[in-house]
């Protein structure tokens, strides 16, 4: 049985589940010149089915993630809602919602979504609409060690399906919803307004806001945090949910209120106040849920828990024994969760027909024809060395230990598009010129963002404090506190750092590279940067990677099993330069 999952909201995506196993996942933005795309993922579906050798008539069911999906808007159109969020605009929107009932608008929108399916050549009668929070929770549950274990799944999002947060108890593949937070009380919606208030772009810069807030401290920051705390309270009658307090309007229409509430306050104080408030509030919520249900195995999902700092913070609560998060993306990943739910319900074997999802590398693989053309282009340049070493891990780690900055394009793309070694920039952490070069290429317009480091999953617990509550072979990016921080590496005692964990089973070639690197340099971290082009899009092909490393001034690149670098940057010469710089 073939189930096609569709997320037709912001950052649209499509997923393919064949006989209970995830066989394909694609972002629509990968096939659009304009980049990030909101709407029906027609091209992603077309290319994904073609890669699998399937026709549209072969699809048995289509699972749409979300009953309620707003009309697609461009980034510019989306930002207008924040500028129009005045008192008059808010009243007009509220009045319109009463004049045109929500159920009517939802049905009209569903017809538009089904029309896109028909235009793609797929029968609309095969379509099923799945609750967005159920889809997100199913994806997170399927990403764990077992699809039969009993656990608590907490989902906090930006008002998906008119819900701000939900609590589910999962066991034997079934999800039972035990609590909800309504859309008008959504912290995810409020986060978007705080992001816009500070001059950043909602649905893109929330992580930058959290990074900025993590660096802020002092009385003014604590005062701002208390002002946020006045806006929400937990429900005494329903202890697993919260609601607004005071005079805060619906969080989706709170821009004007926030301007007045935080007038004459510095932007870093507001960012720090939001960071500390959100960490405390979500930790309290997770702890309450674990305590009341007496379930200590907690799984987190939804847009809010995509913010890396929240996972290690909530893991410290005394009522939480283990905490995990889906290795696959947030809202776009709902396409996978929706397809898994439909497969579970339609397959004769039910939950036993589904395979757990532990591998984050589910994107497009390296195209060998493109790789051959890229290598041919590089060989034509006499200033470039092109090697296929027998021990690529040792050869690459030798260059990195010498102070090189390398790009790596190999294997499959990870679902979150965070690089995770396969679409990454690599540099030695204790060599300032390499560290500076990596920052210039990966985050040129943000001086405060934290630089990620790579680490082997199997060795996390010995080196990072919060890793004790994570699965032993976790793969993905987490914010963790080093046990032995060193300012020389850019680490600060007691401060969390983004760690890209790679397990041996998920990515053996890159795991071997890390192993060889640490054999040469001991505990010195290897810095991680997401390899992007000038438009901020993840590098997509070996041909693009072959041109990009030269344009960006990198030392060299790893392309599949090949190592390329400028001959003037031979390892011996780099070592001499590093020796003189450190002396």
N, C-alpha and C positions, 0 to 999 in steps of 0.2 A: 504494500500500500504506500502511495506517495502523497505526502501532505506538504502543501506550499504555505509557509507562514509569511505574513505581510505586515510591516509597520509602515504606515503611510503618513506619519507625522513628521516633525523636524528630524533631519538626518535619517531619511527614509532607508529602509533595508528590506531584504527578502531572505528567507531561509528555506531549505529543502530537507525534509525528514523522510527517509526511505526505510520502510519496515522498522520503524522505531529508532533509527540511527541517523544522527545529523550528518548529512553528506555535502551540504553547501550553505554558505552564508556570504552575502555580498551587500555592500553599501551602494546605494544609487549614485552617490557623489563620485564614485570611482569611474563612472561612465558619463559624467556631465562636465563640460568645460568650465561651468560657473562654480564648481565645487559643491559645498554642502547644499542639499536639496530637500525640500519638504513637499510631500505629495506621493502619488502612486509610483512605486519603483519599477516602472515598465522595463527599462533597459537592464536593470539588475536581474529581473526575472528572465528576460530573454537570454542573456549571456550565461546565467547559471544553469538553465535548462539545456542550453547548447553544450556546455562543458560536460554535463552529465549524460549527454546523448539522448535526451528526452524531448518529446513534443508536448505542446500545451494540452493535447487530448489525453496524455498519460497521467495528468494530475487528477487524483481521486477526490481530494478535499482541499479547500483553501481556508486558512485560518487568519482572519483579520484580528490584530491586536487592538482591543479597545472598542467599546460600543460607541463612545463619544469621541470624535476626532474633529478638531476645528478645521475650517477651510484653510488649505495651504497658503502660506504667505512667505514672501521673500524676507531677508533679514531687515531691509529698510522698512518694509511694511510692518514688520513685527515691532520694531523700535518705536513706531509712531504711537502705539497704544500707551507708552509711558509718557510721551509728551502731551497726549490728550487726556491724561488722567487728572483733570482738574475737577473741582467740585461739580460744575455743570455737566462735564462729560461723564462723570461717575453716575450722576442722577439719571442722565439720559440712557445710559447702558442698563441701569437697574430697571427703569421703566419699560424699556424694550423687552427685557427678559420676562416681564409680567404679561406684556401684550401678546408676545409670541411664545407659547409654552415650550419648555425645553424638550419635551418628548417629541413635539412636532418637528423642531429644528434637527433633532437627532435622526429622525426617520428620513428627512430630506437629505441630510448629509450622507446617510447610508446608501441612498440611491446613487448619489454622485460617486461614492467609492466603488459600488458594484459596476457602475458604468465604465470605470477605468479597467475593471477586470474583463468586461466584455470586449473592450477595445484591444486588450492583449490577447484575445482569442480563447479565453477560459470561460466556461459556463458559470454564470452567476448562481445557478442552483446548487453548485458545489460549495458555496461559501458559508462559513460559520463565523459569527462575531464572538470574540472571547474577551471577558473582563480583563482590562489592562493590568490590574494589580494581581489577578490570578496568574496571568501570563508571566509577569515579572517574578512572582513567587515560585512558580513551577520551574523557571529557568534556574533560579538560585538553588532550589532543592535538588534539581538534577545535576548540578555542578558539584555536589558533595560526594562523600565516599560511598553512599548507599541510597537507593531509592526506596528502601523499606524502613529506614531508621526513623525514630520519633524526634522531632525538633520543632523549634519555634521560629517562624519566619516573619520578620518585621519589614514592611515595605513603606517607605516614605518618599513621595514623589511630588510633582508640581501640578496637582489637581487633575490627574488622569482619571477619566470616567467619573468626574465630579467627586473624587475622593482625594484627601490629602495624605492619608496614611491608613494602613490596615495591619491587623495581626492575624496570622494563621497558625494553626497547629497542623503539622504534617506527619503522616505515618502511612506506610504501605502505599505510597503514591497518591494518597488522597489529601486534599487541603480543606480544612474546616476553618472558616472565618469566624473569629470570636470578638473582634472589635474593629471599629472604623473611626476615622477622623474625617470630617466633611471638608469639601473643597474650600469653603470660605475661611477655614482655619489652617490652611496649608502653609507649612513653613517653607516648602519649596517655592511657592509663589512669592512669599515675602523675601526670600533670598534673591530672586530675580530683581525685585524692586530695590533692594539694598545695593546690588551690583550696579544697577543703572544710576542710582543716586551718587555713587562714587566715581562716575565717569567711565565705567567699564561696560562691556557688551553682554547682556544676559544670554544664557544658553551657550556661552563660550568662555567667559572669564571668571566663572565662579571659583575655580581652583586658585586662580591668581589672587582673588579676594581673600581666600582662606590662608594662602601663603603670606600675604601682607599682614593679616590679623595675627598670625602666629608669632610675628616678630615685634608686635606692639605690646607694651606693658606700662604700668603706672596707674596712678589714681584716676586720671582722666579716662583711661581705658576701662577701669573697673566701674566708673560712674556710667559710662555708655552701656556696659553690659547689664547693669541694674535697670536702666531704662528699657532695654529689650525684655528683661525678665518681667516687668510690669505688664507686658502686653499679652502674656499667656499664662494659663494655669491648668493643672490637671483636674479632671472631673471627679468630684468626691463620690458620685454615684456610679460612674464608669471609670474605674482607676486606670484602665489601659488606654484611655484616650485623653485628649486635651481640647481646650477651646480658647477663644480669644477672651481677654478681659479688658476692663477699662473702656475707652472709646475708640479702639482700633476698628476701622471698617473691614470689609472683606479683604483678605490679604492680596487678592488679585487686583484690587483697586486702592492700593495704599500709598501710592507715590507721593501725593500731596500731603498726606498725614505724616509720612516720614520726613519730608522737608521741614515741616513745622516742629516735629518732635525732636529733631537733631540739629536745629538751626544754630549757627555759630559754633559748631564743633568741628575739629580737625578731621580730615578724611581718614588718617591712620588710627585715630581714636575710635571712630565709628567702626572701622574694619576690625580692630582689636576687640571692641565690645561685642560685635556680632560673633566673632570666632569663639570667645570665651562663653558667651551665652549659649550658642548652639552646641558646643561640646558638653556643657553641663546639662542642658535640657535633654539632649538625646541620650546621654548616659543615664540620667534619671529615668527616662522612659523605658529604655532597654532593661534596666534593673528592675523596675516595677513589673514589667511583663514577665521576666524570668522568675521573679519572686512569687507573683500571684499564680502563675501556671505551674510552678515547680519544675519547669523544663530548663535545664542549664545549657543545652546545646542550641545556640542561637545562630540563625542565618540572616544576613542583612541584604537588602536589595532596594532598588529605587534610586531616583536621581540624587537624593540627599546623601545616600551612602556611597555615591560615586566620588564624593569628596574624601580623599585618602586619609585625612587626619582623623575622621570620626571612628574608623574601624579600631585602631589601637586604643583610642581613648575609652570607648565603651567596653572594650575587652577587660579593662582593669576593674570593673564593678565586681564586688564580692559575690554576687549571685550568678555570675557568668563563668562557666567552666571552659567552654570552647566557643569561638566565634569564627564565622567564615563568610565569604562574599563570593558571588558568582565570578568566575574567571572570564566571563564573557561580558559584553557591553551592556549599559543601562537600558534606556528606552529603545534604541535600535535592536537590542537583544530580545525585546518582547516578541519579535517575529518568531524567534526560536521557541520561546515559552508557549506561545499560542499554538504552534504546530505540534509541540510535544503533548499539550493537553488534548488536542483533537485526536492525535495518534493513540493516546492512552484510552480514550473513550471509544474509538472505532475499531482498534485492534482486538482480535478475539482473545489474545493473551493478556490484555490490559497492561498494567504497569510492568509486567515481566517482559513485555516486548521492547521496552525502552532501554537504551544504553546510557549509563551515567556520562556526564560531560566533564572531563577533567583537563582536557587539552585546550589551552587558549589559542593555539595556532590553527585557525579555521578559515583564514582568508585565502586569497589566490597564492598559488605556489610560483616559484621562479620558472619562467618560461625559458626552456633550453635553447630554442631558436634565437630568442632575443639575446640570450647570454653569449651565444656563438658570434652574433653580429657585433656585440659590444666588445668582445675580446679582439675581433678582427680589426675594429676601429682603433683600439689601443695599441695593437702591435705595429700599426702603421706609423706611430709616433716614436722616433728613435730615442727620445728622452725618457720614455716610460719602460720600466721593467715589468714583464708579465710572467708569472711563475705559477706552476701547479705543484707545490711541494708535497712530498710524501706525508709529512707531519705538519699539516696546515696550522693546527692549534699551537704548536711550539713556535713555528715561524712567525705567526701573527703576534703571539705574546712576546716574542723577542723584540719586535718592532715597537709594541706598546710599552714594554719595559724601558726601551731606549728613549721614550718620550714622544712617539708618533701619535698623531690623531688620525684614526681610521674610520671609514664608513663601512658598514657590513650589510650586504644585501644577499640573503641566502634563505633557503627553505620557504616556509609559508608565512604569510602575514598574520599577526595576532589580531584577534577580534576587536580589541579595544584600540587598535592602531597606536600603541604606545612604544612600538619598536621591539621590546623584549628580546634584544639581541639580533633579530633577523632583519630589522629595518632601522638600525641604530648607529649612532656615532659613539666611538670608544676613545677614551683617553686616560692616561695615568693621573690619579688624583693628587699626588704630592709633587707634581711638576707644574709650577704656576703658568708657564707659557702654554702648555697643552690645555690646562684647565681654562685659561682665558680664551683660547681659540675655540674650544668646544662651546663655551657660553656665547661667544659672538655668533656662531653658526646656528645654534639650537634655540636660544632665547635672546635675540639681539635687542628687543624692545622692552625688556623687563629685568631691571637690575635686582629685584628682591626675590625672584623665584628660586626655590631650592633646587640644587643640582642633584639628580638621582644617581644612585650607585647600583652596580650589579652585585648579586650575591647568589651563591648556590643554595637552593631551598633546604637541602639536607643539613646545612650548617648554620641556618638562621638562629636556632635556639641558643647556640653558644655565644652569639655575638649581638643579639638584639633582645631587649627586655620583653616586649609584648608578643614575641614569636611563640611563646609557650602555649598560647591559646589558639594559634593557627594550625591548620592541618600540616602534617610533617612534610608532605611533598607538594606544597602549594606553589603555584606559578602565577605571577602577576605583579602588579605594583602596589606596595603597601607603605604607609608612613610608620616608621619604627624608630625607637630610641636606641642608639648604640650603647653597649655596655662599657666600652672604652673609647670615648670620643677623643679625637685629636684635631686641634685647630689647623694643623698642617694640611689635613685633608679637607678642610672647609667644614668640619663637624664641630658642634658645640655641645658641651656636657648638658644633658637633660633635654635637649631639643630634638624633635623627631626629624627624620630625613627620609625622602622617598627612596624606597629600595625596590628594585626590579628583581624579583626572585625567579630563578629558572631551575626547574627540576631536571634530573638526569633523564627520566623517562620521556619528558615532553620535548626536550631539545638537546639531544646528546652532543651534536657537533659544537654548539656554543658552550655547553657545560664543560666539555673537554678544554675549550679555549680558556675558560675561567680557571680551570684546574691548573693548566700549564702556567697561566699568568701568576697565580698565587704561589706556585712552586718557585717562581723566580723572585717574587717581591714580597712574599709573606702576607701580612695582613693589609697591605696597601690596597685600598679599594680601586676598582675600575669604574670610572665615571660613565654614566649612560645619558645619551641625548637622543631624542627622536629625530630621525633623519628626514628632513622636510625640504621642499623646494622653496623658491622665492615667494610663492603664493601661500605658503603655510600648509601645503598639502603633503601627505606622506609620499615618499618616493615610490613609484609604481612599477618600474621595469628596470632590468639590467642596463638597457641603453641609456635611460635617464640617469641611473646611478653612475655609469661610466663617464658621463659628461659633468654631472653635478660635483663629484669630488674634486675635479680640476678647477671648476668655477669657484668653488668655496674655499680653495686653498688648503685642502686636507693633504696630509702626508701620502695617503694611499687609500686603497679600498679592498675589501674582501668581497669578491663576486662569485657566489657559489663555492666551488672548491679551489678557486683561483685567487692569487694575491697579486695586486698591481700597485706600483708606487713609482714616484719619480726617482731616477737613478741617482740624482744628487742627494736624495734622502736615504742612502744606504744605511743599514743598521749601525755600522761602525762610526759613520759620520754623526749620526744622531746621538750616539752614546757620548761622543766627545763633547758635543754641544751641551748635553744635559750635565755632564761632569763639570764643565766650566761654569754653567749657570748656577749649579748647587754650591760650587766652591766660593 
